[in-house]
Amino acid sequence: MTVKLKYFAWVRERIGTPEEEIVLPPDVVTVADLIQHLKTRGEEYVYAFENDGIVRAAVDQRHAAAGADVRAAREVAFFPPMTGG
């Protein structure tokens, strides 16, 4: 299954691209699994997700926890925590 990945703010800067499409390996079930898979793709991913507890995710434009299922997702976005004023 192909999924579009979108990266925002410093996550995008560290990876070097705003978005990409990948084929999910069969063992990638959750957001946490996806992050671990991405870390195997190169140093830039390791750097972007070095504190993976900090990076937030959205699955099909809805905030998602690390245990959220990504198998049927069309899009997964990653972004740093946001602050507001």
N, CA, C and O atoms as a CHARMM CRD file, in Angstrom:
* protein
*
  340
    1    1 MET  N      0.83200  -1.17700   0.00000 PROA 1      0.00000
    2    1 MET  CA     0.00000   0.00000   0.00000 PROA 1      0.00000
    3    1 MET  C      0.88300   1.24900   0.00000 PROA 1      0.00000
    4    1 MET  O      1.85200   1.33200   0.75600 PROA 1      0.00000
    5    2 THR  N      0.54700   2.20500  -0.84100 PROA 2      0.00000
    6    2 THR  CA     1.29300   3.45500  -0.93100 PROA 2      0.00000
    7    2 THR  C      0.65000   4.49800  -0.03200 PROA 2      0.00000
    8    2 THR  O     -0.57400   4.61700   0.01900 PROA 2      0.00000
    9    3 VAL  N      1.48300   5.25000   0.67600 PROA 3      0.00000
   10    3 VAL  CA     1.00700   6.32100   1.54900 PROA 3      0.00000
   11    3 VAL  C      1.84300   7.56900   1.28600 PROA 3      0.00000
   12    3 VAL  O      3.05100   7.49100   1.06500 PROA 3      0.00000
   13    4 LYS  N      1.17500   8.72100   1.31500 PROA 4      0.00000
   14    4 LYS  CA     1.88100   9.99300   1.16400 PROA 4      0.00000
   15    4 LYS  C      2.33300  10.44100   2.55100 PROA 4      0.00000
   16    4 LYS  O      1.54000  10.46900   3.49200 PROA 4      0.00000
   17    5 LEU  N      3.59800  10.78800   2.66800 PROA 5      0.00000
   18    5 LEU  CA     4.15100  11.32000   3.91000 PROA 5      0.00000
   19    5 LEU  C      4.41800  12.80200   3.70700 PROA 5      0.00000
   20    5 LEU  O      4.98500  13.21000   2.69400 PROA 5      0.00000
   21    6 LYS  N      4.00400  13.59900   4.67900 PROA 6      0.00000
   22    6 LYS  CA     4.23600  15.04500   4.63000 PROA 6      0.00000
   23    6 LYS  C      5.03600  15.43100   5.86600 PROA 6      0.00000
   24    6 LYS  O      4.79400  14.93000   6.96400 PROA 6      0.00000
   25    7 TYR  N      5.98700  16.32600   5.66700 PROA 7      0.00000
   26    7 TYR  CA     6.86100  16.76500   6.75000 PROA 7      0.00000
   27    7 TYR  C      6.76700  18.28100   6.88100 PROA 7      0.00000
   28    7 TYR  O      6.75500  19.00100   5.88200 PROA 7      0.00000
   29    8 PHE  N      6.70100  18.75600   8.11800 PROA 8      0.00000
   30    8 PHE  CA     6.54600  20.18500   8.36500 PROA 8      0.00000
   31    8 PHE  C      7.64000  20.71300   9.28900 PROA 8      0.00000
   32    8 PHE  O      8.20300  19.98400  10.10500 PROA 8      0.00000
   33    9 ALA  N      7.92200  22.01400   9.12900 PROA 9      0.00000
   34    9 ALA  CA     8.85900  22.76800   9.98200 PROA 9      0.00000
   35    9 ALA  C     10.22700  22.09100  10.01600 PROA 9      0.00000
   36    9 ALA  O     10.74800  21.70600   8.96900 PROA 9      0.00000
   37   10 TRP  N     10.81700  21.94100  11.20500 PROA 10     0.00000
   38   10 TRP  CA    12.17800  21.40400  11.26300 PROA 10     0.00000
   39   10 TRP  C     12.25200  19.93000  10.89100 PROA 10     0.00000
   40   10 TRP  O     13.32900  19.44900  10.54200 PROA 10     0.00000
   41   11 VAL  N     11.14500  19.20000  10.95200 PROA 11     0.00000
   42   11 VAL  CA    11.15900  17.80700  10.48800 PROA 11     0.00000
   43   11 VAL  C     11.44900  17.80900   8.98500 PROA 11     0.00000
   44   11 VAL  O     12.26200  17.01800   8.50500 PROA 11     0.00000
   45   12 ARG  N     10.78100  18.70100   8.24400 PROA 12     0.00000
   46   12 ARG  CA    11.01000  18.84100   6.79800 PROA 12     0.00000
   47   12 ARG  C     12.44500  19.27000   6.51300 PROA 12     0.00000
   48   12 ARG  O     13.09000  18.74200   5.60800 PROA 12     0.00000
   49   13 GLU  N     12.93800  20.22500   7.28700 PROA 13     0.00000
   50   13 GLU  CA    14.30200  20.71600   7.07400 PROA 13     0.00000
   51   13 GLU  C     15.33300  19.61400   7.29100 PROA 13     0.00000
   52   13 GLU  O     16.30500  19.51600   6.54100 PROA 13     0.00000
   53   14 ARG  N     15.13200  18.80400   8.29000 PROA 14     0.00000
   54   14 ARG  CA    16.09600  17.73100   8.58800 PROA 14     0.00000
   55   14 ARG  C     16.05600  16.62200   7.54600 PROA 14     0.00000
   56   14 ARG  O     17.09900  16.07600   7.18600 PROA 14     0.00000
   57   15 ILE  N     14.86800  16.28200   7.05600 PROA 15     0.00000
   58   15 ILE  CA    14.75200  15.22500   6.05600 PROA 15     0.00000
   59   15 ILE  C     15.13400  15.74300   4.66900 PROA 15     0.00000
   60   15 ILE  O     15.71000  15.01500   3.86100 PROA 15     0.00000
   61   16 GLY  N     14.80900  16.99700   4.40600 PROA 16     0.00000
   62   16 GLY  CA    15.20400  17.59700   3.13200 PROA 16     0.00000
   63   16 GLY  C     14.15400  17.56300   2.04900 PROA 16     0.00000
   64   16 GLY  O     14.45300  17.84600   0.88900 PROA 16     0.00000
   65   17 THR  N     12.91900  17.21900   2.40500 PROA 17     0.00000
   66   17 THR  CA    11.83600  17.20900   1.43300 PROA 17     0.00000
   67   17 THR  C     10.51700  17.48800   2.15300 PROA 17     0.00000
   68   17 THR  O     10.35300  17.09200   3.30700 PROA 17     0.00000
   69   18 PRO  N      9.58200  18.15900   1.49300 PROA 18     0.00000
   70   18 PRO  CA     8.30900  18.42600   2.14600 PROA 18     0.00000
   71   18 PRO  C      7.35200  17.23400   2.14600 PROA 18     0.00000
   72   18 PRO  O      6.48500  17.12700   3.01300 PROA 18     0.00000
   73   19 GLU  N      7.51500  16.34400   1.17200 PROA 19     0.00000
   74   19 GLU  CA     6.63500  15.17900   1.11000 PROA 19     0.00000
   75   19 GLU  C      7.23200  14.11500   0.20000 PROA 19     0.00000
   76   19 GLU  O      8.12800  14.37400  -0.60400 PROA 19     0.00000
   77   20 GLU  N      6.70100  12.91200   0.35900 PROA 20     0.00000
   78   20 GLU  CA     7.11700  11.78800  -0.47900 PROA 20     0.00000
   79   20 GLU  C      6.05100  10.70600  -0.38500 PROA 20     0.00000
   80   20 GLU  O      5.21600  10.72500   0.52000 PROA 20     0.00000
   81   21 GLU  N      6.08000   9.78800  -1.29900 PROA 21     0.00000
   82   21 GLU  CA     5.19900   8.62200  -1.25400 PROA 21     0.00000
   83   21 GLU  C      6.06600   7.38800  -1.08300 PROA 21     0.00000
   84   21 GLU  O      7.10000   7.23400  -1.73300 PROA 21     0.00000
   85   22 ILE  N      5.62000   6.51500  -0.19400 PROA 22     0.00000
   86   22 ILE  CA     6.34500   5.26300   0.02000 PROA 22     0.00000
   87   22 ILE  C      5.34200   4.11000   0.04400 PROA 22     0.00000
   88   22 ILE  O      4.14800   4.30200   0.27500 PROA 22     0.00000
   89   23 VAL  N      5.85400   2.93400  -0.19800 PROA 23     0.00000
   90   23 VAL  CA     5.07800   1.71200  -0.03100 PROA 23     0.00000
   91   23 VAL  C      5.32400   1.22400   1.38300 PROA 23     0.00000
   92   23 VAL  O      6.46700   0.99800   1.78000 PROA 23     0.00000
   93   24 LEU  N      4.25000   1.06300   2.14200 PROA 24     0.00000
   94   24 LEU  CA     4.39600   0.59300   3.52500 PROA 24     0.00000
   95   24 LEU  C      4.77700  -0.88200   3.54900 PROA 24     0.00000
   96   24 LEU  O      4.10300  -1.70800   2.93500 PROA 24     0.00000
   97   25 PRO  N      5.84500  -1.21200   4.24900 PROA 25     0.00000
   98   25 PRO  CA     6.17500  -2.62500   4.42300 PROA 25     0.00000
   99   25 PRO  C      5.07600  -3.31100   5.25300 PROA 25     0.00000
  100   25 PRO  O      4.39300  -2.65100   6.03600 PROA 25     0.00000
  101   26 PRO  N      4.90700  -4.60700   5.08900 PROA 26     0.00000
  102   26 PRO  CA     3.84100  -5.32000   5.80700 PROA 26     0.00000
  103   26 PRO  C      3.93800  -5.22400   7.33000 PROA 26     0.00000
  104   26 PRO  O      2.92200  -5.31200   8.02000 PROA 26     0.00000
  105   27 ASP  N      5.14500  -5.04600   7.85800 PROA 27     0.00000
  106   27 ASP  CA     5.29800  -4.99500   9.31500 PROA 27     0.00000
  107   27 ASP  C      5.05400  -3.60700   9.89900 PROA 27     0.00000
  108   27 ASP  O      5.12700  -3.43400  11.11600 PROA 27     0.00000
  109   28 VAL  N      4.76800  -2.62500   9.06500 PROA 28     0.00000
  110   28 VAL  CA     4.46100  -1.27900   9.55500 PROA 28     0.00000
  111   28 VAL  C      2.95500  -1.19000   9.76500 PROA 28     0.00000
  112   28 VAL  O      2.17600  -1.18700   8.81200 PROA 28     0.00000
  113   29 VAL  N      2.56400  -1.11700  11.03800 PROA 29     0.00000
  114   29 VAL  CA     1.15600  -1.11000  11.41000 PROA 29     0.00000
  115   29 VAL  C      0.76500   0.21700  12.05900 PROA 29     0.00000
  116   29 VAL  O     -0.33300   0.72200  11.82800 PROA 29     0.00000
  117   30 THR  N      1.65000   0.77500  12.86000 PROA 30     0.00000
  118   30 THR  CA     1.33700   1.97500  13.63600 PROA 30     0.00000
  119   30 THR  C      2.23900   3.14800  13.24200 PROA 30     0.00000
  120   30 THR  O      3.20800   2.99100  12.49900 PROA 30     0.00000
  121   31 VAL  N      1.89400   4.31500  13.75600 PROA 31     0.00000
  122   31 VAL  CA     2.74500   5.48500  13.55500 PROA 31     0.00000
  123   31 VAL  C      4.14500   5.20200  14.08800 PROA 31     0.00000
  124   31 VAL  O      5.13300   5.54000  13.43600 PROA 31     0.00000
  125   32 ALA  N      4.24200   4.59300  15.25500 PROA 32     0.00000
  126   32 ALA  CA     5.54900   4.26600  15.84200 PROA 32     0.00000
  127   32 ALA  C      6.34100   3.32400  14.93400 PROA 32     0.00000
  128   32 ALA  O      7.54700   3.49900  14.76100 PROA 32     0.00000
  129   33 ASP  N      5.67400   2.33400  14.35800 PROA 33     0.00000
  130   33 ASP  CA     6.33500   1.42300  13.41100 PROA 33     0.00000
  131   33 ASP  C      6.85100   2.19100  12.19400 PROA 33     0.00000
  132   33 ASP  O      7.94900   1.93200  11.70200 PROA 33     0.00000
  133   34 LEU  N      6.04800   3.13100  11.72100 PROA 34     0.00000
  134   34 LEU  CA     6.43500   3.91900  10.55500 PROA 34     0.00000
  135   34 LEU  C      7.67000   4.75100  10.85400 PROA 34     0.00000
  136   34 LEU  O      8.58200   4.83000  10.03100 PROA 34     0.00000
  137   35 ILE  N      7.70800   5.36900  12.02000 PROA 35     0.00000
  138   35 ILE  CA     8.88200   6.15000  12.40600 PROA 35     0.00000
  139   35 ILE  C     10.12200   5.26000  12.46100 PROA 35     0.00000
  140   35 ILE  O     11.18600   5.64400  11.97500 PROA 35     0.00000
  141   36 GLN  N      9.98800   4.08400  13.04400 PROA 36     0.00000
  142   36 GLN  CA    11.13300   3.17000  13.10700 PROA 36     0.00000
  143   36 GLN  C     11.57700   2.76000  11.70800 PROA 36     0.00000
  144   36 GLN  O     12.77600   2.66800  11.44200 PROA 36     0.00000
  145   37 HSD  N     10.63300   2.51600  10.82100 PROA 37     0.00000
  146   37 HSD  CA    10.96900   2.17500   9.43300 PROA 37     0.00000
  147   37 HSD  C     11.69900   3.33300   8.75400 PROA 37     0.00000
  148   37 HSD  O     12.70700   3.12500   8.07900 PROA 37     0.00000
  149   38 LEU  N     11.19200   4.54500   8.93300 PROA 38     0.00000
  150   38 LEU  CA    11.81800   5.70100   8.29800 PROA 38     0.00000
  151   38 LEU  C     13.25600   5.88100   8.76300 PROA 38     0.00000
  152   38 LEU  O     14.11200   6.28900   7.97900 PROA 38     0.00000
  153   39 LYS  N     13.52900   5.58600  10.00700 PROA 39     0.00000
  154   39 LYS  CA    14.89200   5.71900  10.54000 PROA 39     0.00000
  155   39 LYS  C     15.87900   4.79800   9.82700 PROA 39     0.00000
  156   39 LYS  O     17.08500   5.04000   9.86200 PROA 39     0.00000
  157   40 THR  N     15.38000   3.74800   9.18300 PROA 40     0.00000
  158   40 THR  CA    16.26700   2.83300   8.45700 PROA 40     0.00000
  159   40 THR  C     16.60600   3.36500   7.06600 PROA 40     0.00000
  160   40 THR  O     17.42400   2.77900   6.35700 PROA 40     0.00000
  161   41 ARG  N     15.97600   4.48000   6.67600 PROA 41     0.00000
  162   41 ARG  CA    16.14600   5.00900   5.32000 PROA 41     0.00000
  163   41 ARG  C     17.28900   5.98600   5.17500 PROA 41     0.00000
  164   41 ARG  O     17.58800   6.42000   4.06300 PROA 41     0.00000
  165   42 GLY  N     17.94300   6.34800   6.28400 PROA 42     0.00000
  166   42 GLY  CA    19.08700   7.23900   6.14700 PROA 42     0.00000
  167   42 GLY  C     19.28200   8.13900   7.35500 PROA 42     0.00000
  168   42 GLY  O     18.41500   8.26200   8.22100 PROA 42     0.00000
  169   43 GLU  N     20.45500   8.76600   7.38000 PROA 43     0.00000
  170   43 GLU  CA    20.83400   9.62400   8.50000 PROA 43     0.00000
  171   43 GLU  C     19.87400  10.79200   8.69400 PROA 43     0.00000
  172   43 GLU  O     19.60900  11.19800   9.82500 PROA 43     0.00000
  173   44 GLU  N     19.35700  11.33000   7.60100 PROA 44     0.00000
  174   44 GLU  CA    18.45500  12.46200   7.71300 PROA 44     0.00000
  175   44 GLU  C     17.17600  12.10700   8.46700 PROA 44     0.00000
  176   44 GLU  O     16.63100  12.93600   9.19500 PROA 44     0.00000
  177   45 TYR  N     16.69900  10.87400   8.29100 PROA 45     0.00000
  178   45 TYR  CA    15.51900  10.40700   9.01800 PROA 45     0.00000
  179   45 TYR  C     15.85500  10.14800  10.48800 PROA 45     0.00000
  180   45 TYR  O     15.06500  10.46700  11.37700 PROA 45     0.00000
  181   46 VAL  N     17.01000   9.57600  10.73300 PROA 46     0.00000
  182   46 VAL  CA    17.45600   9.36100  12.11700 PROA 46     0.00000
  183   46 VAL  C     17.51500  10.70300  12.83800 PROA 46     0.00000
  184   46 VAL  O     17.06300  10.82500  13.97700 PROA 46     0.00000
  185   47 TYR  N     18.07200  11.70100  12.17400 PROA 47     0.00000
  186   47 TYR  CA    18.19400  13.03500  12.75700 PROA 47     0.00000
  187   47 TYR  C     16.81200  13.64900  13.00400 PROA 47     0.00000
  188   47 TYR  O     16.57600  14.22400  14.06600 PROA 47     0.00000
  189   48 ALA  N     15.90300  13.53400  12.03900 PROA 48     0.00000
  190   48 ALA  CA    14.56600  14.11400  12.17900 PROA 48     0.00000
  191   48 ALA  C     13.77000  13.47300  13.30400 PROA 48     0.00000
  192   48 ALA  O     12.99600  14.14400  13.98600 PROA 48     0.00000
  193   49 PHE  N     13.96200  12.17100  13.49700 PROA 49     0.00000
  194   49 PHE  CA    13.17700  11.43900  14.49400 PROA 49     0.00000
  195   49 PHE  C     14.02400  10.99800  15.68900 PROA 49     0.00000
  196   49 PHE  O     13.68200  10.03200  16.37000 PROA 49     0.00000
  197   50 GLU  N     15.12800  11.70800  15.94400 PROA 50     0.00000
  198   50 GLU  CA    15.99500  11.31400  17.05200 PROA 50     0.00000
  199   50 GLU  C     15.27000  11.37400  18.39000 PROA 50     0.00000
  200   50 GLU  O     15.57700  10.59600  19.29300 PROA 50     0.00000
  201   51 ASN  N     14.32800  12.27200  18.52800 PROA 51     0.00000
  202   51 ASN  CA    13.47900  12.33500  19.72600 PROA 51     0.00000
  203   51 ASN  C     12.04600  12.07700  19.27900 PROA 51     0.00000
  204   51 ASN  O     11.20100  12.97100  19.32200 PROA 51     0.00000
  205   52 ASP  N     11.78300  10.84800  18.85000 PROA 52     0.00000
  206   52 ASP  CA    10.49300  10.54800  18.24300 PROA 52     0.00000
  207   52 ASP  C      9.31000  10.77000  19.17300 PROA 52     0.00000
  208   52 ASP  O      8.17400  10.84400  18.70400 PROA 52     0.00000
  209   53 GLY  N      9.54200  10.87800  20.48300 PROA 53     0.00000
  210   53 GLY  CA     8.46300  11.20400  21.40200 PROA 53     0.00000
  211   53 GLY  C      8.02900  12.65500  21.28500 PROA 53     0.00000
  212   53 GLY  O      6.96100  13.02700  21.77100 PROA 53     0.00000
  213   54 ILE  N      8.85200  13.48000  20.64100 PROA 54     0.00000
  214   54 ILE  CA     8.54900  14.90000  20.48500 PROA 54     0.00000
  215   54 ILE  C      7.75200  15.15000  19.20200 PROA 54     0.00000
  216   54 ILE  O      6.83900  15.97500  19.18300 PROA 54     0.00000
  217   55 VAL  N      8.09900  14.44500  18.14900 PROA 55     0.00000
  218   55 VAL  CA     7.45200  14.64700  16.84900 PROA 55     0.00000
  219   55 VAL  C      5.99700  14.18400  16.93200 PROA 55     0.00000
  220   55 VAL  O      5.70100  13.10200  17.43800 PROA 55     0.00000
  221   56 ARG  N      5.11200  15.01600  16.43100 PROA 56     0.00000
  222   56 ARG  CA     3.68200  14.71000  16.39900 PROA 56     0.00000
  223   56 ARG  C      3.31200  14.16400  15.02700 PROA 56     0.00000
  224   56 ARG  O      4.02300  14.37500  14.04400 PROA 56     0.00000
  225   57 ALA  N      2.18300  13.45700  14.98100 PROA 57     0.00000
  226   57 ALA  CA     1.72500  12.88100  13.71600 PROA 57     0.00000
  227   57 ALA  C      0.24500  13.14600  13.51700 PROA 57     0.00000
  228   57 ALA  O     -0.51000  13.34000  14.47000 PROA 57     0.00000
  229   58 ALA  N     -0.14200  13.14700  12.26500 PROA 58     0.00000
  230   58 ALA  CA    -1.54800  13.19400  11.88800 PROA 58     0.00000
  231   58 ALA  C     -1.76200  12.13400  10.81400 PROA 58     0.00000
  232   58 ALA  O     -0.99400  12.04100   9.85600 PROA 58     0.00000
  233   59 VAL  N     -2.79600  11.35100  10.98100 PROA 59     0.00000
  234   59 VAL  CA    -3.15400  10.33000  10.00000 PROA 59     0.00000
  235   59 VAL  C     -4.41900  10.80700   9.31100 PROA 59     0.00000
  236   59 VAL  O     -5.45000  11.00600   9.95400 PROA 59     0.00000
  237   60 ASP  N     -4.33800  10.98600   8.01500 PROA 60     0.00000
  238   60 ASP  CA    -5.44400  11.51600   7.22200 PROA 60     0.00000
  239   60 ASP  C     -6.02300  12.78500   7.85100 PROA 60     0.00000
  240   60 ASP  O     -7.23600  12.93700   7.99300 PROA 60     0.00000
  241   61 GLN  N     -5.11900  13.68300   8.22000 PROA 61     0.00000
  242   61 GLN  CA    -5.40800  15.02100   8.73700 PROA 61     0.00000
  243   61 GLN  C     -6.07900  15.03400  10.10700 PROA 61     0.00000
  244   61 GLN  O     -6.76900  15.99200  10.45400 PROA 61     0.00000
  245   62 ARG  N     -5.87600  13.96900  10.88400 PROA 62     0.00000
  246   62 ARG  CA    -6.35500  13.92500  12.26800 PROA 62     0.00000
  247   62 ARG  C     -5.18800  13.56900  13.16700 PROA 62     0.00000
  248   62 ARG  O     -4.45400  12.61600  12.90600 PROA 62     0.00000
  249   63 HSD  N     -5.02600  14.34300  14.22700 PROA 63     0.00000
  250   63 HSD  CA    -3.93800  14.06800  15.16100 PROA 63     0.00000
  251   63 HSD  C     -3.99300  12.60600  15.58000 PROA 63     0.00000
  252   63 HSD  O     -5.06900  12.05400  15.80800 PROA 63     0.00000
  253   64 ALA  N     -2.82800  11.98700  15.67800 PROA 64     0.00000
  254   64 ALA  CA    -2.76600  10.55800  15.95300 PROA 64     0.00000
  255   64 ALA  C     -1.65000  10.25700  16.94600 PROA 64     0.00000
  256   64 ALA  O     -0.58100  10.86500  16.89800 PROA 64     0.00000
  257   65 ALA  N     -1.90600   9.33500  17.82500 PROA 65     0.00000
  258   65 ALA  CA    -0.91300   8.87500  18.79500 PROA 65     0.00000
  259   65 ALA  C      0.01900   7.86900  18.13500 PROA 65     0.00000
  260   65 ALA  O     -0.22900   7.40700  17.02200 PROA 65     0.00000
  261   66 ALA  N      1.08400   7.54100  18.83500 PROA 66     0.00000
  262   66 ALA  CA     2.08700   6.60700  18.30000 PROA 66     0.00000
  263   66 ALA  C      1.49300   5.24900  17.96400 PROA 66     0.00000
  264   66 ALA  O      1.98800   4.56800  17.06600 PROA 66     0.00000
  265   67 GLY  N      0.45600   4.84800  18.65500 PROA 67     0.00000
  266   67 GLY  CA    -0.16100   3.54400  18.41500 PROA 67     0.00000
  267   67 GLY  C     -1.24400   3.53900  17.35300 PROA 67     0.00000
  268   67 GLY  O     -1.86900   2.50600  17.11400 PROA 67     0.00000
  269   68 ALA  N     -1.47700   4.67800  16.70900 PROA 68     0.00000
  270   68 ALA  CA    -2.52300   4.76200  15.68700 PROA 68     0.00000
  271   68 ALA  C     -2.17800   3.90600  14.47000 PROA 68     0.00000
  272   68 ALA  O     -1.02500   3.85100  14.04200 PROA 68     0.00000
  273   69 ASP  N     -3.16800   3.25500  13.93400 PROA 69     0.00000
  274   69 ASP  CA    -3.01600   2.37300  12.78100 PROA 69     0.00000
  275   69 ASP  C     -2.81700   3.20100  11.50300 PROA 69     0.00000
  276   69 ASP  O     -3.56100   4.14800  11.25200 PROA 69     0.00000
  277   70 VAL  N     -1.82100   2.84100  10.71000 PROA 70     0.00000
  278   70 VAL  CA    -1.54600   3.54400   9.44900 PROA 70     0.00000
  279   70 VAL  C     -1.80600   2.68100   8.21800 PROA 70     0.00000
  280   70 VAL  O     -1.59800   3.13700   7.09400 PROA 70     0.00000
  281   71 ARG  N     -2.24900   1.46300   8.41000 PROA 71     0.00000
  282   71 ARG  CA    -2.37900   0.53800   7.27700 PROA 71     0.00000
  283   71 ARG  C     -3.35800   1.00700   6.20600 PROA 71     0.00000
  284   71 ARG  O     -3.15400   0.71400   5.02900 PROA 71     0.00000
  285   72 ALA  N     -4.41000   1.72400   6.57700 PROA 72     0.00000
  286   72 ALA  CA    -5.37900   2.18300   5.58800 PROA 72     0.00000
  287   72 ALA  C     -5.23400   3.67700   5.30000 PROA 72     0.00000
  288   72 ALA  O     -6.07000   4.26000   4.61000 PROA 72     0.00000
  289   73 ALA  N     -4.19100   4.28800   5.81600 PROA 73     0.00000
  290   73 ALA  CA    -4.00500   5.73600   5.67100 PROA 73     0.00000
  291   73 ALA  C     -3.64500   6.10900   4.23800 PROA 73     0.00000
  292   73 ALA  O     -2.93200   5.37900   3.55100 PROA 73     0.00000
  293   74 ARG  N     -4.14800   7.24500   3.80700 PROA 74     0.00000
  294   74 ARG  CA    -3.74000   7.82100   2.53500 PROA 74     0.00000
  295   74 ARG  C     -2.59300   8.79600   2.74800 PROA 74     0.00000
  296   74 ARG  O     -1.75500   8.99000   1.86700 PROA 74     0.00000
  297   75 GLU  N     -2.56500   9.42300   3.96100 PROA 75     0.00000
  298   75 GLU  CA    -1.56200  10.43700   4.25000 PROA 75     0.00000
  299   75 GLU  C     -1.18400  10.39200   5.72600 PROA 75     0.00000
  300   75 GLU  O     -2.03900  10.25300   6.60000 PROA 75     0.00000
  301   76 VAL  N      0.11700  10.51200   5.98200 PROA 76     0.00000
  302   76 VAL  CA     0.61700  10.64700   7.35000 PROA 76     0.00000
  303   76 VAL  C      1.52600  11.87300   7.35700 PROA 76     0.00000
  304   76 VAL  O      2.45500  11.97500   6.55600 PROA 76     0.00000
  305   77 ALA  N      1.24700  12.79600   8.26600 PROA 77     0.00000
  306   77 ALA  CA     2.03600  14.01700   8.37700 PROA 77     0.00000
  307   77 ALA  C      2.80400  14.01100   9.68700 PROA 77     0.00000
  308   77 ALA  O      2.31500  13.51800  10.70300 PROA 77     0.00000
  309   78 PHE  N      4.00100  14.55800   9.65700 PROA 78     0.00000
  310   78 PHE  CA     4.84100  14.65500  10.84900 PROA 78     0.00000
  311   78 PHE  C      5.22100  16.11200  11.05900 PROA 78     0.00000
  312   78 PHE  O      5.57800  16.81200  10.11200 PROA 78     0.00000
  313   79 PHE  N      5.14300  16.56300  12.30100 PROA 79     0.00000
  314   79 PHE  CA     5.44100  17.95200  12.63400 PROA 79     0.00000
  315   79 PHE  C      5.88500  18.06000  14.07700 PROA 79     0.00000
  316   79 PHE  O      5.55000  17.21000  14.90300 PROA 79     0.00000
  317   80 PRO  N      6.64600  19.11400  14.38400 PROA 80     0.00000
  318   80 PRO  CA     7.07400  19.32000  15.76900 PROA 80     0.00000
  319   80 PRO  C      5.90200  19.82300  16.60500 PROA 80     0.00000
  320   80 PRO  O      4.88400  20.24100  16.05300 PROA 80     0.00000
  321   81 PRO  N      6.03600  19.78600  17.93600 PROA 81     0.00000
  322   81 PRO  CA     4.97000  20.32000  18.77900 PROA 81     0.00000
  323   81 PRO  C      4.73700  21.79000  18.47000 PROA 81     0.00000
  324   81 PRO  O      5.66900  22.52600  18.14500 PROA 81     0.00000
  325   82 MET  N      3.52200  22.19500  18.57200 PROA 82     0.00000
  326   82 MET  CA     3.16800  23.58500  18.28000 PROA 82     0.00000
  327   82 MET  C      2.88500  24.33200  19.57600 PROA 82     0.00000
  328   82 MET  O      2.40300  23.76000  20.55400 PROA 82     0.00000
  329   83 THR  N      3.18900  25.59000  19.55800 PROA 83     0.00000
  330   83 THR  CA     2.82500  26.44700  20.67600 PROA 83     0.00000
  331   83 THR  C      2.00300  27.58700  20.11200 PROA 83     0.00000
  332   83 THR  O      2.09400  27.91200  18.92900 PROA 83     0.00000
  333   84 GLY  N      1.23400  28.16400  20.93800 PROA 84     0.00000
  334   84 GLY  CA     0.40000  29.25300  20.47000 PROA 84     0.00000
  335   84 GLY  C      0.41500  30.40900  21.45000 PROA 84     0.00000
  336   84 GLY  O      0.96500  30.31700  22.54700 PROA 84     0.00000
  337   85 GLY  N     -0.17700  31.45400  21.04100 PROA 85     0.00000
  338   85 GLY  CA    -0.21600  32.62400  21.88800 PROA 85     0.00000
  339   85 GLY  C     -1.58500  33.23200  21.90600 PROA 85     0.00000
  340   85 GLY  O     -1.80400  34.24000  22.57900 PROA 85     0.00000
